[in-house]
Amino acid sequence: MPKTSARLLSLLSLLQARRDWPGSLLAERLEVSPRTVRRDVDRLRELGYPIRTFKGPDGGYRLDAGTELPPLLFDDDQAVAITVALQLATVSGADIQEGAARALTTIRQVMPSRLRHRIDTLQVTAVEAPADPVDVTVLTAIGAAVHAREVLRFDYAAQAPPRRTEPHHLVTWNGRWYLIAWDLDRDDWRTFRADRISPRIPTGPRFTPRRLPAPDLATFVAGRFRGNESSAAWPCTGEVILDLPATVVATYTRDGVVEEAGPGRCRLIQGSWSWTSLAAALGRFGADMEIIGPPELKTACAELAHRYTKAAR
């Protein structure tokens, strides 16, 4: 029979792995008697773990949520996933950098050497800093209203009067947090930057969530930021031949399609929210190009050329 301390850790690990555990099955897994399981459960309760006993033919135990966070056990994959997530927390846009750093130090300190080596060789460097960190209390208030399906009132930037919304989702996009909501006063879907939101308390009445005007949330969010309500695709897409190697163009193209088109040349299919913005984006490569199409892109390039020539005078 394993020592009491080792057995308690094994019991705790099992209780964390699934919601309900029949007492007989726990005894079998730990290779002890049901009476020993009962004593070990009482010991864990004394240490602050909220373990509930449930009745029935296979009466057993359940690890519930308590008033304080007790020590937790993680398997190897969970520990690695948590440490990577904590390293990325600095670019999450939430104001939790200090807490994430302390949590990472705590976890790494108690890691076995084999795991510590894996983490040290898996250092994640986040180079895209969040544009505007958001107070965690604001994110919590928004998230609670989304979860409870309650009308959320808030002051937005310097605008007045307060906005009244049916909060649908809290999402991140390019380093910022956004609230996707139905604006009750404007009778339409709106996207609000969370760093500009000051929630008002209390929240309003409950509501029945509306259906997004898109197949799914990802499509809706991508479409909103690309000027296309019902699709994640860019509303304006063009094709050009650039006098640059594909390897160079691919380095500076986040969501375009790049392929070789001969020595030192490549084909680029790129999208944008307007033809003018697409023409301007293609000009940033600083290379000669041949416009394959469509005609709208050629027109936008001609308009930009005229505008820039006029400005240069």
Buried (B, 14 or more C-beta within 10 A) or exposed (E): EEEEEEBBBBBBEBBBEEEBBBBEBBBEEBEBEBEBBBEBBEBBEEEEBBBEEEEEEEEBBBBEEEEEEEEEBBEEEEBBEBBBBBBEBBBBBBBBBEEBBEBBEEBBEEBEEEBBEBBEEEEEEEEEEBEEBBBEEBBEBBBBBBEEBBBBBBBBEEEEEBBBBBBBBBBBBEBBBBBBBBBBEEEEBBBBBBBBBEBBEEBBEEBEEEEBEBEEEEBBBBBBEBEBBEBBEBBBBBBBBBBBBBEBBBEEBEEBEBEEBEEEBBBBBBBBBBBBBBBBBBBEBEBEBEBBEEEBBBEBBEEBEEEEEEEEE
